[in-house]
Amino acid sequence: MKPKYLAESSGRDRWMVSYMDVLTIVLVFFVSNAARSLPRPPADPKPAPAAPQEFGQLRERLAQHGLEARIESRGLVISLSQMVLFHSGEDQISREALPMVDQIADVLREIPNNVILAGHADGVPIHNRHFKNNWDLSVARGLQLLELLSSRYGIPESRLSIASYGPYRPKGPNETEEGRASNRRVEIIITRIPN
């Protein structure tokens, strides 16, 4: 009788190699499938949108810093008089206004809501070398505020937009100086998130 060597095996056990390959592939399939079904944390968690009930909290927070805000159907409206932000007939934001803009920017960074910067003007026509009318002035003021919020405070421009109403949405009568002063303003509108 001749001794059997491994090299001369009969091939009866060759099926086990193929069977182990199939089992390995099935195991890899189930493990990768299970890994895909696990919940994944968001890559960049975004803050939750400010809900209407949170607008009240934001309004109180702004009031602590001396800022007037009101809740309307379009969202939370922060009204800034021209005297606070801009010198008369100018679109450059005054240095005195920067601490106030800091407070507003802190609030805007915490929420993902879109923001409308609405420029208003009084009814007295303006004619100077920079602005041909009140529309131009109110647009320029909104744009200055947009650029400041974006460049200095890092608020994405995709969340910011400008509206210009010129003299056509007065807050007070244009017949008195007090009324005209209240009409020269910028409103920062934190919009509601649609359901």
C-alpha positions as CSV (number, residue, x, y, z in Angstrom):
1,M,0.0,0.0,0.0
2,K,1.1,3.3,-1.0
3,P,1.0,6.2,1.6
4,K,-1.3,9.2,0.8
5,Y,0.3,12.6,0.6
6,L,-1.5,15.9,0.9
7,A,-0.7,16.7,-2.7
8,E,-2.4,13.6,-3.8
9,S,-5.7,14.2,-1.9
10,S,-8.7,13.0,-3.7
11,G,-10.6,16.3,-4.0
12,R,-13.4,15.3,-1.6
13,D,-12.7,18.4,0.5
14,R,-12.3,21.0,-2.2
15,W,-16.0,22.0,-1.8
16,M,-15.1,23.4,1.6
17,V,-12.9,26.1,0.1
18,S,-15.7,27.3,-2.1
19,Y,-18.2,27.0,0.7
20,M,-16.0,29.2,3.0
21,D,-15.7,31.8,0.2
22,V,-19.5,32.0,-0.1
23,L,-19.9,32.3,3.7
24,T,-17.3,35.1,3.8
25,I,-19.1,37.0,1.1
26,V,-22.5,36.6,2.8
27,L,-21.0,37.8,6.1
28,V,-19.5,40.9,4.5
29,F,-22.9,41.6,2.9
30,F,-24.8,41.5,6.2
31,V,-22.2,43.5,8.1
32,S,-22.1,46.3,5.5
33,N,-25.9,46.3,5.2
34,A,-26.1,46.6,9.0
35,A,-23.6,49.4,9.1
36,R,-25.5,51.4,6.4
37,S,-28.7,51.1,8.4
38,L,-27.2,52.7,11.6
39,P,-28.3,56.3,12.2
40,R,-25.6,58.8,11.4
41,P,-25.2,62.1,13.1
42,P,-25.5,65.1,10.8
43,A,-22.2,66.3,9.4
44,D,-22.8,69.9,10.3
45,P,-25.6,70.3,12.9
46,K,-27.7,73.4,12.2
47,P,-29.4,75.2,14.9
48,A,-33.2,74.7,15.1
49,P,-35.2,77.4,13.4
50,A,-36.8,80.0,15.6
51,A,-40.4,79.0,16.1
52,P,-43.0,81.7,16.6
53,Q,-43.0,81.1,20.4
54,E,-39.3,81.6,20.4
55,F,-39.7,85.0,18.8
56,G,-41.0,86.2,22.2
57,Q,-37.8,85.0,23.8
58,L,-35.7,86.7,21.1
59,R,-37.7,89.9,21.5
60,E,-37.0,89.9,25.3
61,R,-33.3,89.3,24.7
62,L,-33.1,92.2,22.3
63,A,-35.0,94.4,24.7
64,Q,-32.4,93.7,27.4
65,H,-29.9,95.4,25.0
66,G,-32.2,98.4,24.4
67,L,-33.5,97.2,21.0
68,E,-37.1,97.6,20.0
69,A,-38.6,94.5,18.3
70,R,-42.2,93.4,17.5
71,I,-43.7,90.2,16.3
72,E,-45.7,90.4,13.1
73,S,-47.1,87.9,10.6
74,R,-43.9,88.2,8.6
75,G,-41.7,87.4,11.6
76,L,-39.7,89.3,14.3
77,V,-39.1,92.9,13.2
78,I,-36.3,94.9,14.8
79,S,-36.7,98.5,13.9
80,L,-33.6,100.7,13.9
81,S,-34.0,104.5,13.4
82,Q,-31.8,106.3,11.0
83,M,-30.3,108.3,13.9
84,V,-28.9,105.1,15.4
85,L,-27.3,103.5,12.3
86,F,-26.7,106.3,9.8
87,H,-26.0,110.0,9.7
88,S,-28.5,112.0,7.8
89,G,-28.4,111.5,4.0
90,E,-25.6,108.9,4.3
91,D,-25.4,105.2,3.8
92,Q,-22.3,104.4,5.9
93,I,-23.0,102.8,9.2
94,S,-21.8,104.9,12.1
95,R,-19.2,103.7,14.6
96,E,-21.6,104.3,17.4
97,A,-24.0,101.7,15.9
98,L,-21.5,98.8,15.9
99,P,-22.1,97.6,19.5
100,M,-25.8,97.4,18.7
101,V,-25.1,95.6,15.4
102,D,-22.9,93.2,17.5
103,Q,-25.9,92.3,19.6
104,I,-28.2,91.7,16.6
105,A,-25.5,89.6,14.8
106,D,-25.2,87.4,17.9
107,V,-28.9,86.6,17.7
108,L,-28.8,86.1,13.9
109,R,-25.9,83.6,14.2
110,E,-27.8,81.4,16.6
111,I,-30.8,80.8,14.3
112,P,-31.0,79.6,10.7
113,N,-34.0,81.9,9.7
114,N,-33.7,84.1,6.7
115,V,-33.3,87.8,7.3
116,I,-34.8,90.7,5.3
117,L,-33.1,94.1,5.6
118,A,-35.7,96.6,4.8
119,G,-34.7,100.2,4.1
120,H,-37.1,103.1,4.6
121,A,-36.9,106.9,4.0
122,D,-38.9,109.9,4.8
123,G,-41.0,111.8,2.3
124,V,-38.6,114.7,1.8
125,P,-36.9,114.3,-1.6
126,I,-33.1,113.9,-1.5
127,H,-30.9,115.1,-4.3
128,N,-27.1,114.8,-3.8
129,R,-24.2,113.5,-5.7
130,H,-24.5,110.0,-4.2
131,F,-28.3,109.3,-4.4
132,K,-30.7,110.6,-6.9
133,N,-33.8,109.8,-4.7
134,N,-34.9,108.2,-1.4
135,W,-35.2,104.8,-3.1
136,D,-31.4,104.8,-3.8
137,L,-30.6,105.9,-0.3
138,S,-32.8,103.2,1.3
139,V,-31.3,100.5,-1.0
140,A,-27.8,101.6,-0.2
141,R,-28.4,101.5,3.6
142,G,-29.8,98.0,3.4
143,L,-26.8,96.9,1.3
144,Q,-24.4,98.4,3.8
145,L,-26.0,96.5,6.6
146,L,-26.0,93.3,4.5
147,E,-22.3,93.6,3.7
148,L,-21.5,94.3,7.4
149,L,-23.4,91.3,8.7
150,S,-21.9,89.0,6.0
151,S,-18.2,90.2,6.1
152,R,-17.7,91.1,9.7
153,Y,-20.1,88.7,11.5
154,G,-20.0,85.7,9.1
155,I,-23.8,85.5,8.5
156,P,-24.2,83.7,5.1
157,E,-25.4,86.0,2.3
158,S,-27.7,83.2,1.2
159,R,-29.8,84.0,4.3
160,L,-29.9,87.8,3.8
161,S,-32.0,89.8,1.4
162,I,-32.7,93.5,0.9
163,A,-36.0,95.3,0.5
164,S,-36.4,99.0,-0.2
165,Y,-39.6,100.9,0.5
166,G,-38.3,104.4,0.0
167,P,-40.9,106.9,1.5
168,Y,-43.9,104.6,0.8
169,R,-44.3,102.8,4.1
170,P,-44.1,105.6,6.7
171,K,-44.2,104.9,10.4
172,G,-45.1,108.5,11.2
173,P,-46.4,111.6,9.5
174,N,-44.0,113.3,7.1
175,E,-45.4,116.7,8.1
176,T,-43.4,116.8,11.4
177,E,-39.7,116.4,12.1
178,E,-40.4,113.6,14.6
179,G,-42.5,111.8,12.1
180,R,-39.9,112.1,9.4
181,A,-37.2,110.9,11.8
182,S,-39.3,107.8,12.6
183,N,-39.7,107.1,8.9
184,R,-35.9,107.1,8.2
185,R,-35.1,103.6,9.5
186,V,-33.9,100.1,8.7
187,E,-36.0,97.1,9.7
188,I,-34.3,93.8,10.3
189,I,-37.0,91.1,9.8
190,I,-36.2,87.6,11.0
191,T,-38.6,85.6,8.9
192,R,-40.8,82.8,10.0
193,I,-39.9,79.2,9.0
194,P,-42.7,77.8,6.9
195,N,-44.3,74.6,8.3
